[in-house]
Amino acid sequence: MIEWSAYSQLIISYAILGGVYALTALGLSLIWGVMRAVNWAHGDLLMLGMYTAYWMVLLLGMDPLIAAIVAFCLLGALGGIIHLIAIEPVIEKPGGHEATLLSTLGISVAIESIALILWSPSPRSYDNIYKGIYLELFGIRTSLAEAIAFSLSLIAIFLVDQFMKRSRLGKAIRAVSQNPIGARVVGINVSRIRLFTFSLGVALAGVAGVLVSTFYPNIRPLAGYVWDIASYVVVIFAGLGSIYGVIISGLIIGVLEGIGTVMFTNAFRHILVYSVFLVVLLLKPEGLFGRALRRV
């Protein structure tokens, strides 16, 4: 029989994973809030962040935390290119949101296919100094890599929140999110705001991918699908309009996965998460922290 300390250990590990879920979901939430568009390639872009760290460490001996900065820049630029080529030309046309979904789905398939050709489906991992160092608190041990990933995820979310509240560009993003027509009337370039927001969302996914890769021994071309689904669950669970709600929802999902694993089996954790998810949708369709829309 597994001792309670072992249960606690596993649940804490999943809670840490929930923090990274929150960072990944934040990018999705920003994109949906401004564009009302689904980026189905989000998880695959996170996967590219994982490979960015892998190759930066393997070929250049780069510290994974420095690789996170590289991934932020590279994935942000890639996100801008994807937006200009596949999203901006169709988003304002009739059926634009459906076209955006199909475009990002096509990009997802393309990224996965190219990754499979270049890197094969075999899982990879890399050694780093953070993975071999362990911290212990109240009898619960966690690797320094997990602690750093969790902490940096929360710091990144806090910085994005402050950027959205205090900067001129952040306020413009919020204006477009709330009323794109009104924002255009007062002189905000809505197209540029969409471009920046999509790039930022993808860049955050890239950073999340790097953080995950420091402790997650499963870097492979199809890894993005798992993160895609988990991130959408977190976004819908939290509801729109609350950045810190994304953090809480990410932690809830992570803890539920941990409870499902220790109380039942690894496969059951998904059943538990989606059961709670469905209950929340039935009782509070706008999400735990979202605001219900009122008919006028």
C-alpha positions, 0 to 999 in steps of 0.5 A, a space after each residue: 500500500 502506498 503511504 500518504 506521503 507518496 500520494 501527496 508527492 504525486 498530487 503536488 507533481 500534478 499541481 505543478 503541471 497545472 501551473 504550466 497548463 495555466 501558462 499554456 491556457 493563458 495564450 489561448 485565452 488571449 487569442 480567443 478574447 481578442 479574435 474569438 478564434 480557436 487556434 487548434 495548432 497551439 499545442 503543436 507550437 508548444 511542442 516546437 518550444 520543447 524541441 527548441 529547448 532540446 536542440 539549444 541544450 544539445 547543440 549549443 549547451 545553452 541553459 534551458 532558461 536562456 532557451 526559454 527567451 529564445 523560444 519566446 522570440 522564435 515562436 512569437 515570430 512564427 506566430 506572427 507569420 502564421 497570423 499574417 498568412 493563415 488568419 488575418 486574410 480570412 478572419 473578417 470575412 463571412 464564416 471567418 471564425 470557421 475558416 480560422 479553425 480550419 486554417 489552424 487545424 491545417 497548420 497543426 497537421 503540417 507542423 506535426 507532419 514536418 516534425 515527424 519527418 525531421 525528428 521521428 516519433 521517438 520520445 526524447 529528453 535532455 539532461 539539465 542541472 535543474 532536473 538532478 537537484 531536489 527540494 524538500 518541504 514537509 516531507 514532499 520532494 520535488 525537482 528544482 526543474 519542476 519548482 522553476 517551471 511552476 514559479 516561472 509560469 506564475 511569474 509570466 502570468 503575473 507579468 502579462 496581467 500587469 502588461 494588460 492593465 498598465 501599458 498602453 498596448 495592453 489597454 488597447 488589447 483589452 479594448 479590442 477584446 471588449 468592443 472591436 468596432 468601438 476600438 476601431 472608431 477611436 483609432 486603434 489599429 485592430 489588425 495590428 492588435 490581433 497580430 500582436 496578441 496572436 504572436 504573444 499567445 504563441 510566444 507564451 506557448 513556446 515558453 511553456 514548452 521549454 519549461 515542460 521540457 526541463 522535467 517532462 521526459 516525452 519530447 515528441 512530435 505528437 506531444 502537443 495534442 495532450 497539451 492542446 486539450 488540457 489547455 482548452 479545458 483550463 480556458 473553458 473551466 476558468 471562463 473569459 475575463 480572468 487571468 488569475 482564474 486561469 491559474 486557479 483552474 490550471 491548478 484545479 485540473 492538475 490536482 484532479 489529475 493527481 487525485 485520479 491517478 493516486 486514487 484509481 489509475 493513470 487512465 482514470 485521471 482523464 475521466 475524473 477531470 472531464 466529469 468535473 469539467 462537464 458538471 461545471 459547464 452544466 452548472 456554470 456555462 460561462 466558467 468558474 470565473 467568467 461573467 455570464 452574458 446578458 441579453 439586451 
